Amino acid sequence: MSNSGFQKALAEVLTADSARALLDERPDELAARFALTDAELARLIATDRTHLDINVRSVTNKRLDMLARCLPATLSAGHQHELLDDFIRRYPPTHVDGQQNYLRVLAEGTRFLDHLVTSGRFELADLARYEVLRLALLFDPAATLAAEQASADGTELGEHVRLAEFASDVVAQHNQWLSTGALPVAKRGAAIRIVLAKVAGRSALACYRLGEQAYRVLRAGAPFPPEAAEVLRFAAHERLLTRAGAN
């Protein structure tokens, strides 16, 4: 087998209680899961457990740091220790060779968002989705390029633009957290529609609230109907558009 199987097995042993239990109690099953050779399995079994525990804590701390970087407002809600512990146990980290750092942070944040949804924590899931969306757009190289190419006479939304709907006012939540450090309780049912846009020449995003009609028009995309003229004037003024076929 390739060395990647051993590395994946080691990563899971370092991050998942279930994998460590399998290594102790049914090592053959662990070997079969990762197609380990007898020598590779022996290396895992022979691993010093004290050293392994230190590595487990180190990996866990790195993952928690990545979550805090991706979802700072979401995690500031407090009393999330049990939820975080459950996430670390159930979701081993993904490892992709050559992966950029922001993508690793984004991957952890996206998987924690999945965990919030499956755990029924919808009051936090909306805010987490907003934070994931912001991070993904802020550091997307294609969005940075598209923001520079935005045009007042463009014909379609650029790649620097994202549209989203939320069941609670996550923008107000996030803004209050930024200004005060305190996270207000989300009011479910206060649905909002927004457009996020990467700002040309800056590491910043612009956020606009949209009415339902404007949201539907922009979501549908080109060709825009004649009655969309006012929405298109707004999009052109805020440089949300690009010319078709622009690279």
Summary of the structure (lengths in Angstrom):
residues: 247
radius of gyration: 22.5
end to end distance: 41.6
largest distance: 71.2
contacts: 704
relative contact order: 0.10
helix: 60%
strand: 9%
